[in-house]
């Protein structure tokens, strides 16, 4: 669906639904939330009665109520079957609501404390939700997000206990890689825009549209079992009780970038979409993709004249434009209202939010790659030294755009019947220019390259659902039925990635001009597209019941069905000179001259065009994948005694995954059927390959069929008031993503790393143990301490595989044998003297991966393994090591100083630190590459002028930390550079106004 259609379809009914805003000054109201003290759940169907006015209201599924009254003092009764009635004296003022929150089942106090509405946005509300939750969880809400310097979810979530962010956008929970976590948006699984990762990049979610982010760390049967580190649940903002409208504007500056030299090129529109002139030319798209766009001959193929004509229609810009880097900019707007048709519960709510930002970043990056040399013994790592196979110094100019939209509707035709329709649409784009120079020590030449790249990612997610109260047979507490349909689509478009490469013999004089590389990737154009589509449906039925001693319990049953499909295609085009080297091939003669369209039609004395344009289809360049997942669960929540809850049950998941990787020109080749080979063991697989029954790559087919029963046991013991002890045990799993099972590879720039999938991957099975102490000290004050232990079978990791004859090392995914992770989490949040607030969370983790046994490793090194054995290609440098991407220590610190008694002016210090972690796992003698731990310091000043106007100034990465990845030369006992860069200090100013 086109963006314009989506926005129009969403915004028009919204605009029509908002009438002229009026405020009935003659009436006031009472409103609030009613919760159950035993489990913290909202109480649905409670009655609020004002007998003197003969008026009443009932609570909705969120436990909320609203009752309009004339100004005055009233005796208000709160009634619900199974609970003791409560009475309050409330003063109602004209034109404003009076808040009254009530807890059923708790001791009724004479002194009434009036609190704000529990909207799960404030720190205090989220802590109460955490206190009564069935599972171990941590969260951050809109209240904290607004105070922080963060602009998107990837920056927000790194401040949660036990969370680290890899690559600036991918979440690691408790040290486990991104494949061990799942992301849900408004309780629905969402697809990923990335063709090579299963995780959703969190920079797609603007912070201004987020209501809260919760990290579920222990499994309960009603949640998906496909995680071990955590389940990231993002909830977008919902309709307000009253009319709201706000506008925010901001500007930013980066010390590395702003007003300095800036390289860019034409591409991408204002909101980050691909423009028409970037797309694959129509003449190329008109030819079926199974027919390579290359000159044919008299025996068939495409007419060479048509190829030459097609070459002319490609975009002509090769050389980036130079200018001055602009300032960063951002904008956000939100509007919403709830319309009440009656006092008995009928209402319609709507909220719309949009945000747009653009950031410019320059980075100078150093890279080096190595080959191992071991003259003593391949099994003795201490005797290994490293020779650099290539080095690169690169200047990167990256423009990032983010355009996010949130449109949510809610409708309650009557009390106890609720429908919702939630929509989210986001575009994120990166336009980058990479200028690099380096050395190729394998072929002994220096090289210079320019790469222009544009990537546009789009995520659309729509959820339609409902929640219904069923009063069967006059039951005291209603049964509830929940259902939800979800459709999500994630698209990624990378059009016309262009590369130019020049070379010069090593040792040549600096006055010697480099010349064109003359072959791939010089003069290449790369186009790729991917689409990930998810359709899902879920339902659950909850039955409340009373057990012994009148304790209130719940039984919940339900199921879900998910149908996911994903496709990826890349096409690569290049040129070949038919006239040999010319002066036009000298360094910095622009591509506009070298690849002038006339070169493809201008002929030499032999009647042959000066250049031949053709498509390169040699390696697999496409994959199609699908998954069907059916799940069913049963779960009980039972207080064994008044202070001890048991939450447990089991989830059954039936999953089928299939990935087919192929060369486009061979997609209909009957000699390569699409069903692959079935085998029951590794020995059977090797025998089938050796007897030529099955190909070694299984025709690029990866299939995983599993049926799993996954139990969960959780206990919550409130041994003292506001203090919990939690214990949990569960079994979960992680399935390999489609890309991880697809054996194709590509490098985005000359000398870059190449990642190849593995169709023989197996799923990872995890046993999880958790213990946590929690102390809720009132408001947003909290102390928590937790222990956890995980046993993983067949963990999936990215490993290095240097390949002879190339300077671009290969990396692939592989199952290790087993792994264990254990850790400690500490969390402290406290306000002091009404002027200071201090928050910190830290975690310590130790992990151990047993890659393969010593016996298998030794046999492999001795060359005794069959060449088709997985162990033959998986030659780990270290057979025991920490888990990839896992830091042994992570810490967050936040210190706020309130500069006035009203707390409207605040200075905040934010600090985030992660310890050393494995960046890439080594193989074939190459050591593991480690990312050096760094600490990032941010400072935020915020000031609220009044109830309407807010200002914020933020300085990020104020110490301008150097990011460094290194490898260890064991023989010389020294660190060797793998990659390093700095991101600069960023400053931003923003203002928001509430109308």
N, C-alpha and C positions, 0 to 999 in steps of 0.2 A: 504494500500500500504506500502511495506517495505521501511525503510529509504534509503537503498542503491539504490533502484530503483528511488526514488524521487530525490535524489541528482544527480544520473547519468543522468536522463532524463533532469534535469534542467541545469547541468553544461556543458555537452558535447556541446549542440548547442551554449552555451555562449562562450566556449573556441574556437570553430571553427569560431566564428564571429569576433574575435579580431586579426587583422593582425599585422604585424610588425609596430611599431609606428614610424612615420616620421612626421616631422614638416616642412611645406613649408615656409622657412624663407623669401622667396621673396614677399609673400603676407601678408597683414594685413586684418583687418575686422572692421566693425562697427556692434554693437549689442546693444540690450536693450529691454525695455518693454514699451508698449503704453497702458495707462489706460484712462478711462472716468472719468472726474472730478466730475460728478454728482453722480455716484453710486460706484465709485472705482473699477468697473469691468474692466477686460482686454478687449481691443478692438480687435476683430478678423477681419481680412481681410483688414486692413489698408495697403496702398502701400507706400513703401519707394523707392524713385527714385533718381538716380545720373545720370543726363542727359549727363554730359560730358563723361561718360564712357558707356552710353547706357545700364545701368544695373538697375535692380529693385529687390525688395523682398516684401513679404507680411507677415503680422503677423499671428501667429497661434492662437489656442484657449486660450493660456495663455498670449496673447498679445506680445509674444516675436518675434524678428526677428534677422536675421544674414545675412550680405552681405559682401562677400570678395571683396577687392579692392587692387590695388597696392599702395605702399606708396605715400602720397601726401596730399594736402588740397582740400576738396570738399565742394560744396554746395549741401546739401541734403534736399529733399522735402518729407514731410509727408502728405499724402492725405487720406481722408476717406469721403464717402458720408454722409452728415448731419453734418459735422464738418468743421470748417474753416481750411484751409491748414496752415502748419507751415514749416518754413525753419530753417536749422541749418548749421553752418560752422564747419566742423569736420576735425581734423588732423588725418590721418591714418599712423601708424608706422609699419615697417616690422616685421612680426612674432608675433604680439600681438594685441589683440582686443581693440577697443576704445568703451567705454560704452556711450550710449546716451538714456536716458529714457525720454519719452514725455507724457504730459498730454493733451488730447483733451478736449476742452470745457472750458479750463481755459485761463486766460490772458497770452499772449505770452510775455515773458520777453526777453530783449536784452542780459542779462547775462545768460549764460547757466550753469546749475549745473549738473555735471556728477556724477551719482550715480551707485552703484553696482546693479547687476541684482536682481530683486525682486523674490526670490526663496521661500519665505515663510519659511525660516529657521532662518533668522535674527530677532532680537527683533523689529527693525524698520519696517521691512516688515510685520510682524504679527500685529503690531499696526495699520498699514494702512489698513490691511484686517479687523481688528476689527472695525476700524472707519467707514467703509462703509458697514459693515455686516448688514443683515436684523434683526438679533437677538442679544440679550445680550450674550456676550461670553468673555472668557478669554483663553489665550494660552501661550505656552512656546515652543520655537524652538530649533533647533540643536545648534545654537550659544550659548544659555544659558546652554543647557544640557552639552556641552563640557566643560564649565567653572566650572560646579558644581561637587561635589563629588559623584554624583549619578551614579549607574551602571545599573539600570533597570527602567522601566516606573513607577513602584509603588513608587520609591523614587523621581522621577522627578515630578510627578503630585502633590505631597503634597505641592509643593511650589507655586501652583496656588491659586489665591484668592478664599476663600470659600471651600477649599478641605481639608479633613482629611482622613487618611488611617487607617483602622481597621485591626488588625491581620497581619500587615506588608505588605498586598497585596491587600486589598479590599477597593475600593474608596467610600467615603461618600461625596456627593456634597450638600452644604448648610445644613449640619446636617442630611440629609436623608440617611437611610441605603442603603446598596449595592443593594437591590432589587429595589430601586427607581431610579437607573441609568442603562443605557445601554451602551455597549462598541461596537464601530464600528472600523474595520480595513480597511483602504483604501475605505471608504464609504460602507462597507458591514457588516451586522450583523454577528457576529462570535459566535460559540457555546462555552460552558464552560467546562473546564476539571473537574470541581468539581461536585461530585454526589449530594452534599447537598446545593449548592448555584447556583443562576442563573447568578451571576456576574462572569466575566472573571478575574482570578487573574492576576494583572498587572506585576508580576515578571516574566511572560513568555516573556516579550518584552525587549530585551537588549537595553540599551540607545544608543549604538553606531549605531543602525540600524534605529533610529527614526528621521524623518525629522521634525515633529512637533506634539504636542498634543493640541487639542482644546477642551474646555469644553463649549458646547452649553447650556445656562441656561434658555433660553426662547424658547418655541415651535413655529415653523413655519410649515405650512402644508406639505412642501416637505420633512421634516424630520419625523422619527418615532415618534408617539405620546406616546410610552410606556416609559415614564420617567417623573419624576417631579423634582428631584434634578438636573440632568443634563445628557447630552448626551456626552460621552467621545469618541472623534474621534481621532484615532491614524493614522498618515500617515507615511509610511516608505519612506526611501530615494529613489529618482528617478534618472534617468539617467542624467549625467552632460553634459554641452555643450562641454567640452574638456575632453581628456583622463585623468583619475585619477587612482591612485593606492596608497593605504596607508596600513601600518602595525602598529599594536599597541601591546605592551606587558606590563604586570603589575604584581606586587607582593604585598601581604598584610599581616598584622600582627594584631592579636587581643589579648588584654591584658588578657582576661579570658582564652584564648584557646591555642594560638600558643606555641609549644614546651612543653606544659604541658601534663598531663595524658590524653590519648585519647582512647575511646572504640569504636570499629567498628566491622563489620562482613563482610563476603563475600557476595557481591550482587551489581548489577548494573555495567554496562560497562563504558567506558571512557566518553561517551556523555550522560549517564543517562538512558539508556534503561534497561529493565529487562533482565537478562541473562537466558539461557536455564535451568540451574540447579535451578533457583528460581521458575520456572513455575510449575503449577500443574502437577504431574506425568502423563505420557501417559496412564498408566493403569487406573487411576481415570477418565481422560477425555474420555476414551473409553466407560465408563458406562454413559448412558443418565442421565442428571442432575435431571430429575424428579424421579430418583430412588436413594434414599440416599445411600451413600457408607458406609454401615453398615452390620454386619453379619446377614444373614437370618436364617431361620430354615428349618426343613424338610417340612414345609408348603409353602415355597417359599422364595424369596429374593435372595441376593447374597451369594454365597458360602463363608463360613468363611475363607477358605484357600486363596481365592482370596483377601479378605480384608487384611489378614496378609501379603500377598505378596505385596499388594499396600502400606501398612504402611512402609515396608522396603525401598521403592523407594523415600520417601520424603527426603528433605535435612536434614542432620544430625547435623548441627551446632545449638547449643542452647546458648552456652557461648560466649560472645563477646571477640574479640581479644584486647589486650592492647598494646598500642604503644605511641609515642609522636605525638601530633597534628602537621600536616604540615603547611606551610605557604599557604595563599590564592594565587591563580594564575588566570590570565586572559589573553586572546588573542583575537585580532580582525583583520580582513583583509577585505579590500574593493577594488574593481576594476570596472571601467566602462568607457564607451565612447559612443559618438554619431557619427554615420557615415552619411554624407550628400551625396546624389546622385546627387543633382542639386541645383541651387540657387533659385529655385521657391518653395521650401518647402519640397521636398521628403527627408526623413531621417529615420534612424533606430537607436534607442538608447537602451542601455542595462547597467544594473548595478547589481553587485553581492556583497553581504556582508555576512560575517560569523563571529561569535564570540563564544567563549567558556570561561567559568569561573567556578571556584570551590572555595567555601568558607567553612571554618570549624568554628563552633560556639559551645562553652560550656555555659550552663546556669544552675544555681542552683535555683530551684523554690520551693516555699512554697505554699501549698494549704490547704484550710479548707472548709468544708461544714457544714451546720447547719440545725436544725429543730426548729421551733418556739414553745414557751411555753407561753400561755396566760391564767392566772387563773381568769381574771376579765371578759372580754367580747371579743369575736372574732372580733367585729367591732371597737374596740378601740386599734389602733396600738401602742399607747403610753404605753400600759400595756404589750407589748410583749418583752420577753427576748429570748435569743438564747442559745441552747445547741449544741456543736460541735458533729456532727454525725460521722465525720472522719477528720483526718489531714494527710497530706503527705508532706514529704521532698523528692525532686527528683533531681537527677543530669541528665541533658540531654546533649547528644553529637549528634550534628546534622551536617551532611555533605550535602551541597547544590550544585548542578551542574546546569548549564544553558548553553544550546547549541542552538544558534539562527541563522537562515539563511534567507536571503532576496534576491530574484531574480526577477527583474522587466524588462519587455521589453516594448518598445513603437515603433510604426510604423506609419509614415505618408506618404501614397502613393502619396499624393499631398496636396497642401494647402487646409485646411478646412475639411480634412478627417483624423481622428486620431483613432488608435486602441491601446489598451494596454493589457498587460497580466502580472498580479502581483501575486507573490507567496511568501508565508511566511511559514516557518516551524521552530518550536521551541520545545525543550525538556527541561523540568525542573524536577529535581529529588531531593528527600530528603531521606537520610539514617540516621536513628536515633536509638540510644540506650538510654533507660530510666531506670536508677537505682533508685528505690524508697523505702522508709521505712515510715510507718505510723501507725495510730491507727484506728481500727474499733470499735467505741464506741457503736454500736448497738449489736454486737455479742461479745464485750469485748475481743478482741485480737489485738496484734500488728502484722503487716505484713511487708514482704519484697518482692520486686518483681523486675524482669528484663524483659524488653520488647524490642524486636528487630523489627524494622519496616522499610520498604522501599516502597516509593511511586514514581512512574514515571508518569509524565504528558506530553502529546504530543498534540500540536496544529498545524494543517495544514490548510491553507486558500489559495484559488486560485480564482482570479477574472479576468474575460475576459470581456472587454467592449469597447465602442467606443463613439466618439463624432463627429457629422457630421454637416457641414454647408449646409443649403438648400437655394439656391437663387431662390425663386419662383417668377416668373413674373418680374424679374429685380428689386427686392426689394433693397432698399438702405442698410438696415441692414438684414443680413441673419438670418433666423430661425435656431435654433439648436435642434438637436435630440440626446439625450443621452440614452445609454442602457448599462446594465451590468448583466452578469451571475456570480453567486458566488457559490462556493462549500466550505464548511468548515467541518472539523471533529476534535473533541476533544476527546482524550482517556485518561483514568486514570487506571493504573494498580497498585494494592497493593498486592504483592505476599508474602505468607508465613510470616505473622505477627505472631511472637511467643511470648508466655507469660509464665513465671514461677513465682509462688507465694508460699511463706512460711508463716507460722503463729506461734505465741507464745502467750500463755495466758497473758493478761495484769497483771502487777504486779509480773510476774515471774522474777527470778534472771537473770541478764544479762549473767550468765554462762549457762543458760538453752538454748540449741540449738533449734531453730525453726524447725518445720517439714513441709512437703509439705501440701498445702491446700487440695490436693487430689481430687478436683473436678473443674469444670469450674470456672475461665478461666485457672487454672494451667495446663500446658502441652497442651494448645490449639494452633491450627494453623488457621489463618484467611486469606482467599484469596478473593479479590474483584476486579471486573472490571467494567468499565462504558464506554459507547460510546455515544457521542452526535454529531448528524449529521444535517447539515443545507444545504438546497438547496434553492436558492433564485434568483429572476429575477426582475429587476426594469427598468423602462424607463420613460423618461420625454420629453416633447416637449415645447420649449420656443419660444414665439412669441413677438418680440420687436415691439413697435408701438409708434408713436408720438401723444401726446394729445394736449390740449390747450397750447398756447404760445410756441409750439415747444418742450415741455418737453418730455423727453424720458422715456418710460414705458415698462414694460414687463408683459406678461401673461404666466404662466407656468402651465401645466397640466401633470398628469402622474399617475403611479400606480406601485404596486409591489405585488409579490406573494412569500410567504415563506412557506417552508415545513420542519418541524423540527421533528426529532425522537430521543429518548434517551432511553437507557436501562441500568440497573444496576443490578448486581448480586453479592452476597457474599456467600461464603461457609465456614463453620467452622467445624474443625475436632478436636477430643480430644481422650484421653486415659482413661481407667478405670482399676484400679489394681484389680486382682483377688486373690491376696495372702496377702492382708492387708498391714499394715505399716511395713517397713523394715529400716535398717540403711541407705539404699540408699536415703531415704526420708529426711534425715537431711539437715539442711541449708547449701547451697553452694556445696552440691554434685551435680556436673554438670548434665544438662539435657542429655548430651551425654551418661551418664551412666544410668540415670533413664529411659530414653526413648530409650535405646539401641534397634535397630531393632530386635535383637534376642529375646527380651522379648515378642514379638508378636507371636513367633513360638515355644519358649521354654515352655514346659508344666510342671505343678506341678503333685503331686501324684494322683490327680483326673483326669488327662488327659486334664486339661483346661489350655490354654495359660496363662502365668503370667500377661499379659496385653491384653485388648481388645481395638482395634482401631475402631472408628466409626465416622460418620458424624452427626452433630447436626442440625436437621431441625425442629425447634419448632415454632419460630416466623417468620413472613414474612421476606424473605431475597432476594427479587427481585422486581423490578418494570419495566414496559414498559410504555412509554409515547410518545405522539405525539401532534403536534400542526400544524394547518393550518391557515395562516393569509393572507387575501387578503385586500389590501389597495388601495385607490384612492384619489387623491387630486387635488385641484384647488387653485392657488395662484396668486395674482397680486402684482406688485411693482410699485406704482404710485406716482410721485411727485405731491402733491396737489398744491403747489406753489414752486418756485425754491428752498426754503430751508426746505421744509417739505415733508417727504416721508411717504407713507402709504404702509405697507406690511401686507397682510392678506389673509384670505381664510378659507378653511375647509378641513379636512381629514376624510375619512370614512374608518373604520376598521372593518372587519368581521373576528372574531376569534373563533376557536374551539380548546379546550384543553381537553385531556383525559389522566388520569394516572391510571394504574391498578397495585396494589401491591398484592403480593401473596407469598406463600411458594412454593418453587420449586417443591416439591413432589405433590402439589395440583394444579399445573398449568393447568392440563387437567381434573380436577374434574368437572363433569357436574352439581354437586349440587351447584357450585359457579360460576354462569354465569358472563360473563365479561361486561355486559351492565349496571350494577348498577341500582339504583332506581331514578326515576324522582319525584320531589315534588315541589310544588309552594310556600310553606311557611314553617317556622319553626314548626308551629302547625301541619301541614300535615306530615312533616317528623317524628315528635314524635309519631303521631297516627299510622303511617305505621310500625314503629319499635315496638311499644307496642302490635300491633295486629299481629306481626310476619310475616308481608308481606315483610319487608326489614330488613336485619341485621343491627345492630348498627354501624358497621364499613363500611356499604354499599359495602360489599365484597371488600373493599380496592379500590373502584372506586371513582375517583374524576373527575368531568366533569364541564367545564365552557364554555358556549356558549354565546357570546356577539356580538352585532352590535352597533357601536358607531359612532356618528358624532361629531367631535372635532374641534371647531372653534379656530381661532387665529387672534388677532388684534395687530399690532405693529405700532407705530409712531416714526419717527426719525426727530428731529428738530435741524438743524444746526443754532442756534440762533446767534452765532458769529463764525468767521472764526476759524476752527479747534476745535470747541466746540459743543458737541451734548447733547441734552436732549432726552431720550428714555422713551417710555411708552409701556407696553405690557400687554395684557390679553389673557389667553388661558386656554383650558381645556385639561388635559392629564389623563392618567391612568397607573396603574401598575398591571399586572397580576401575581398571585402567580406562583412560579417556580414549576417544576415537583417534585423536592424533597420535597418542602414544602407541597405538596399535598399527599405525600406517607407515610403511617403510619407504617414505620419500624424503628427500633432503634438498635443501637450497640454502645458499648463503646470500645475505642481502647486500654485501659489499665485498670487494676484492680482499681475500685473506681472512674473511669472517668465518666464524664457527658454523658448522653444518650439523643439524640434528636430524637423525633418522629414527623413525618409529620401529617397533618390534611387534609383529603380529602374534608372537608366541607368549605374550605376557599373560600372567594369571592374576586373579584378584587377590587383594590383601585381606587377611582375616585378623581381627584384633580382639583381645581380651582386655577390658578396662576395669581398673579398680580406683575408687575415689574416696577420700575422707576429707571433710572440711569442718572447721569451727567458724561460726559467725556470731558477731555481737552487734546488734542494731541499737545504737546509742541515742536514737531520737533524731528526727529531722534527716539531714544528709550525713550524719556522723556514723561511722562504721569501722569495725575491725574484723578482718577475716584472715584465716590461715588454713591452707589446704595441702594435702599430700595426694599424689596420684602415681599410678604404675600402669604401664601398658606393655603387653606382649604382642608382637606383630609377626605373623607368618607371611612369607613372600612379599616383604615391603618393596615398593617400586622406587627406583632411583635413576637419576640421570648420570651416566658414566661416560668417560672420555675414551676414544678409540683413535689414536693417531694412525694415519693411513700413509703408506709409502708413496712417494712421488708427488705429494700435495703439501702446500703450506697451510691449507685449511683443515684443521683437525675435525674428525667426526665425533659426535656424541650420540648415544643411543639410550633407550630406557631398558632396564633389566630388573628382574626379580632377584633380590638377595635372598638368603636362606631364612633368616629370622632377625628380629631386632627387639630390644627392650628399651623402654623409656621410663624414667622415674624423676619426679620433681617435687619442689616445694613452691607454693604460691603464698605471698604475704600481701595484705591490702590494709591500708590505714587512711581514714579520712576524718578530719576533726577541725572544728572551728574554735579559735581561742580568743577570749577577751572581746568578742564581738567585733574585732577589727582584723583578724588574721584567719586565713583558712589554709590548712596544709593537707595535701593528699599525696600519697606515694603507694606504688605497688611494685613489687619485685618478684621475680621467680628464678629459681635455680634448677637446672635440668641436666641430667646425665643420661646419655643414650649410648647404646652399643649395638652395632650391626655386625652380625656374623654372615659375611658375604657368601663364602663357600667353606667347606671343610679343608683342613690342611692337606688331607690325603688327595682330594680332588685338585687342589691348587698345585701340589707337587707333580701329580700325574700330567696335568696340563702343561706345566713348564717343561717336563721331559718329552713332550711331543707325543704322548701315548694316547691322547684322546682322538676319537674320530673327528675328521674335519667338519662334519655336520653336527657335532655335539654342541649344545649351547655354550658349554664351558670352554669350547675352542675359541669362540669369538669374544667371550666375556673373560678377559684376563685381568683381574683386579690387581692393582698395585698393593693394596692393603686388604687382607682378608678379615680384619677386625678394625673397626673405626667408629667414630660418631656418625649419627644420621646426617645426611645431606641437608643443609639449610638450618640446622638446629644450633642456636646459641646456648651456651651453658649458663648465661646470666643475662637477664633483661630487666631494666628498671625504668619507671616513669616517676617523675616528681612534678608536683604542681604547688605553687605557693602564691596565694592571693593576699594582697594588702588592700583593705577598704580605706579609702582616704577621707571618707565622711561617715557620719552615723547612719545615714540612710542607705549606705552601700551603693550609691549611684555612680561613684567614681572608684575605679579599681585598677591596680597594677598587678599583673600576673606573670609569674615566671614558670615556664614549662621546660622540662628536660626529659629527653628520651634517649636511652642507651641500650645498645645490643652488643653482646660479646662476640668474639671470633666465631665464625661458622664456615662450614664447607660450602664453597660456591659451586665447584664442579668436582665430581669424584674422579680420581685418576685411574688409568688402566694401562696395561702394557708397559709398566715401569714408570710412566709419568706420574708424579706425585699428585695428591689431592691439592686443589687450589682453595685457599682459605681467604675469606673476606675478613679484614681486620675490623674489630669492634670499634664503634664510634659513638659519641654522645652528641646529640643535637639540642641546642638551647634556643628557645623562642621567648620573646618578651611581648606582652600585650597590655596596652593601656585602653581602657574603655570608660566612657562617660555617658550617662543618661541625663540629658538636659531636663526632660519632663517625662510624662507618660507616653509621649509621642516620638521624641527625637533621640536617637542614639548615635554616638560616634565611637569608632574603634581604630586604633593604630597598632600595627603589629610589626615586629622585626623577627625574621625566621633565620635559623642557622647563623646566629650572630657571631660565632667564632669561626665560621667558614671552614668547617672540618674537611679534611682530605679523606676521600674514600679510597681504600687500597685493597687490592686482591693480590695475594702472593703465593708462590710455591716454594717448597724447601729443597735446596740442593743438599742432600744428605751427606755426600762425600766431603764437600767443602764446608758443611754446617753453616750455610748462610741462606737468607731469604732472597728470592729472585722475583722481580716484578712480573705480575700477570696482567694487572690493569690498575690504573689510578686516575683520579679526577677530583675536581672541586666544583661545587654547584653555586658558590657565591652567596652573599647575604641578600635576603629579600626584605623589602619594606613595603607595607601597604597601608592605605588609609581608606576607610569606608564610613558611610553614614546611612542610616535607615530611618524612615519616617512612617508612623502609623496614622492613617487618616481617621 
